[in-house]
Amino acid sequence: MADQVHLDLKGLNCPLPVLKTGKALRHLEPGGVLIVEATDPMAAIDIPHFCREQGHQLIAMDKDGEILRFTITKG
């Protein structure tokens, strides 16, 4: 089974959520799943863009109040 890692980035502001997401993805094996939670509204733009540029697959993006939740599979 592929790795699954949860990353809590709530309270961090741009550019930290996308930078920390990239760092966490570097430590996963291809096919590993990263679940990121962030509160920075810019993460809704930055993280999907990062995934497209770096070849990762954004499986889901959800919003629960202030919390943005991203499910990413490492490419």
Backbone bond lengths (Angstrom), bond angles and torsions (degrees), N, CA, C in turn:
res aa  C-N    CA-C-N  psi(-1)  N-CA   C-N-CA  omega(-1)  CA-C   N-CA-C  phi
1 M - - - 1.457 - - 1.532 109.11 -
2 A 1.327 117.14 142.36 1.455 122.11 -178.75 1.519 110.35 -70.40
3 D 1.330 114.66 153.42 1.456 120.39 176.38 1.521 110.03 -62.73
4 Q 1.336 116.06 149.15 1.460 121.28 171.46 1.513 107.10 -135.19
5 V 1.330 116.13 123.61 1.454 122.34 -176.48 1.518 108.49 -123.92
6 H 1.340 115.98 139.09 1.461 122.29 177.02 1.530 107.59 -106.22
7 L 1.329 116.86 130.85 1.454 122.51 -178.41 1.525 108.87 -123.29
8 D 1.338 116.24 116.56 1.461 122.23 -179.21 1.529 108.62 -96.73
9 L 1.330 116.09 107.64 1.464 121.65 -179.26 1.526 111.41 -114.95
10 K 1.314 116.07 19.71 1.468 119.78 -179.36 1.533 109.54 -62.48
11 G 1.327 115.30 136.08 1.455 121.43 178.59 1.523 114.19 92.14
12 L 1.328 117.63 -11.73 1.469 120.31 178.54 1.528 109.91 -89.60
13 N 1.327 115.20 143.80 1.465 120.62 -179.34 1.521 110.93 -108.49
14 C 1.329 115.07 161.10 1.455 124.95 179.65 1.535 109.67 -50.30
15 P 1.302 118.41 133.55 1.455 130.38 9.96 1.534 114.10 -99.12
16 L 1.333 117.76 8.53 1.467 119.85 -173.12 1.525 115.14 -58.28
17 P 1.345 120.62 -42.50 1.469 117.67 -179.58 1.529 113.91 -57.35
18 V 1.318 117.65 -44.56 1.467 119.25 -178.95 1.530 111.13 -72.20
19 L 1.318 117.86 -35.90 1.467 120.42 178.59 1.529 111.14 -65.57
20 K 1.323 116.69 -44.14 1.469 120.44 179.91 1.530 111.59 -70.62
21 T 1.326 116.59 -31.98 1.469 119.95 174.92 1.527 109.59 -63.52
22 G 1.320 117.20 -45.36 1.460 121.33 178.47 1.517 111.86 -60.84
23 K 1.323 116.75 -42.36 1.471 120.76 179.55 1.527 110.63 -63.30
24 A 1.328 116.85 -43.18 1.470 120.69 -179.67 1.531 110.54 -64.91
25 L 1.330 117.32 -39.46 1.463 120.62 179.95 1.532 111.80 -66.03
26 R 1.318 117.49 -32.21 1.470 120.36 178.64 1.527 111.35 -62.77
27 H 1.322 117.38 -27.60 1.467 121.41 -177.84 1.529 113.07 -88.13
28 L 1.323 117.43 -6.33 1.469 120.80 178.93 1.522 110.97 -92.23
29 E 1.313 115.66 152.35 1.460 121.54 171.99 1.537 107.93 -76.52
30 P 1.340 118.36 153.94 1.466 119.93 174.75 1.532 110.37 -54.10
31 G 1.316 116.18 134.79 1.458 122.02 -176.71 1.512 113.13 92.18
32 G 1.335 117.05 -11.21 1.464 120.98 177.18 1.517 110.49 -65.93
33 V 1.321 116.09 153.01 1.462 121.70 -176.45 1.526 109.45 -111.78
34 L 1.321 115.40 131.99 1.456 122.50 176.89 1.521 108.09 -117.22
35 I 1.324 116.35 126.58 1.461 121.75 174.95 1.528 106.85 -109.13
36 V 1.318 115.19 119.07 1.463 121.85 -175.86 1.516 108.79 -113.37
37 E 1.337 116.11 133.64 1.463 121.34 171.73 1.520 108.07 -118.25
38 A 1.337 116.03 128.89 1.460 121.89 -178.26 1.526 109.29 -142.01
39 T 1.328 115.38 157.62 1.466 120.51 177.11 1.525 112.22 -114.22
40 D 1.308 118.72 -9.73 1.462 121.81 179.03 1.525 109.35 -71.01
41 P 1.338 118.91 119.36 1.467 120.74 -179.20 1.528 113.45 -58.02
42 M 1.332 118.53 -28.05 1.461 121.65 179.51 1.526 111.92 -67.96
43 A 1.318 117.73 -20.57 1.468 120.93 178.61 1.525 110.49 -61.16
44 A 1.344 117.36 -28.86 1.468 121.16 179.46 1.531 111.43 -64.64
45 I 1.313 117.05 -22.33 1.462 122.36 176.63 1.534 110.16 -98.20
46 D 1.329 115.41 -47.53 1.465 121.02 -171.92 1.526 113.49 -66.93
47 I 1.320 118.68 -45.40 1.464 120.65 -174.61 1.531 111.81 -69.11
48 P 1.347 120.10 -46.24 1.470 118.05 175.31 1.534 112.84 -59.75
49 H 1.335 117.02 -39.97 1.467 120.70 178.11 1.529 110.36 -62.91
50 F 1.323 116.81 -44.71 1.464 121.50 178.13 1.526 110.75 -58.08
51 C 1.329 116.73 -44.93 1.470 120.74 -179.67 1.529 111.23 -60.50
52 R 1.326 116.81 -45.70 1.472 120.54 178.98 1.526 111.17 -61.02
53 E 1.323 116.38 -44.77 1.460 121.16 -176.80 1.527 112.62 -68.69
54 Q 1.325 117.40 -32.80 1.458 121.43 -174.06 1.527 113.90 -99.16
55 G 1.334 117.67 -1.84 1.457 120.44 176.35 1.517 115.20 83.76
56 H 1.329 116.97 20.47 1.461 121.20 175.70 1.528 108.51 -95.81
57 Q 1.330 116.82 158.19 1.459 120.25 -178.20 1.522 110.06 -106.32
58 L 1.331 116.23 119.62 1.456 121.74 174.66 1.526 107.08 -82.33
59 I 1.316 116.11 106.28 1.466 122.10 -175.99 1.533 110.65 -77.86
60 A 1.344 115.91 -41.45 1.467 119.49 -177.68 1.523 109.67 -153.77
61 M 1.323 114.71 149.20 1.455 121.86 171.56 1.518 106.49 -137.02
62 D 1.328 115.67 118.74 1.460 121.81 -177.49 1.513 109.78 -124.96
63 K 1.324 115.58 156.32 1.458 120.96 176.01 1.518 108.52 -126.74
64 D 1.321 115.53 129.28 1.466 122.54 177.93 1.520 106.78 -128.29
65 G 1.332 116.21 94.18 1.463 119.81 -173.71 1.518 109.10 67.14
66 E 1.340 116.58 -123.44 1.470 121.52 177.48 1.516 112.81 -82.18
67 I 1.319 117.48 -16.01 1.468 121.04 -171.39 1.526 111.44 -86.54
68 L 1.320 114.52 124.28 1.468 122.11 172.85 1.518 106.89 -97.24
69 R 1.318 117.04 132.37 1.470 121.81 -179.06 1.526 108.49 -121.92
70 F 1.315 116.67 124.66 1.456 123.73 -179.34 1.525 108.96 -116.90
71 T 1.309 116.71 133.70 1.462 122.08 173.29 1.520 106.21 -113.56
72 I 1.339 115.39 118.74 1.459 122.28 -172.11 1.531 109.39 -124.93
73 T 1.322 116.24 134.40 1.460 121.29 171.81 1.521 107.59 -104.04
74 K 1.332 115.87 128.78 1.467 119.96 -179.66 1.520 110.03 -68.25
75 G 1.330 114.85 132.19 1.457 121.55 178.78 1.516 112.37 -83.77
